Amino acid sequence: METTLLQLESNRWSKVKEIRGGMGFQKKLENLGIRVGVRILKVSQTPGPIIVKVSSSQFAIGRGMASKIIVEG
């Protein structure tokens, strides 16, 4: 099943399949450890940012960013 990180259920691991955005956006995500092929956990979804976990790091990303990250799983 393919969906965006924004639409993914909370507390669910998934694999990044595609990042829809320019090179600057992709570089920003890469600096956070988010790139194609990486497993990512959507920890929670609040009315504001999305809390995610990649490897041993946990951080918040904006809803707009999450909507451009395509995941499967």
N, C-alpha and C positions, 0 to 999 in steps of 0.2 A: 504494500500500500504506500503510495506516494502522497505527501502533503507538505504544508509549510510548518516550520517550527512553531509559528504562532497558533496554528490549528491543532497541533499535537496535544494529546491528553497530558495532564501533569503526571509526574512520577513515572515517566516512560522513557526508556533508552531508545535511541534511534541512531541511524547512520546518515551522515551528511552526504547527499547525492549530488547536489548542485547548489551553487551560490549565484544568484541573479543580481548582478551589479557590476559596476565598473572596477577598474584595477585598484583605485583608492579604497573602495569599500572592501574588496577582497583582501587587500593588504591589512586593513584594520582588523578584519576578522582573523586573519592568519596570525597576527600579533597576539590575539587572545587564545590561539590554539584551535580555532575553528577553520577547518578546510575540508575539502571533499575527501571522503573515506573515513573521517574521524567519527567515533561514537560520542554522542552527546545526550545528556539527561536533562529533560525539562523538569526542573524541581517544582516550580509553582508558577502560577499565572495570577497576577494581581491586576487591579484596574490600571496600573502603571506598567513598569518594566517587567520583562520575563526573566525569572531566575533560572540559570542553566549551570550545569556542571560538565566540564571537559577535563578528562584525566583526574587530577587531584585539585583542580581549581574550580571555584564557584564564583559566579559574578552575574550581574544584571545586564541585559541588553534591551534596547528599545523595541517596541512593538513593530515599528517600521522595518528595523533590521531583521527581526525574527520572521517577518512576512516574506523576506527575500531569500531565506535559507530553506532549501527543499530537502526534506528528509524521507527516509523509507524505513519501514519496520514496525 
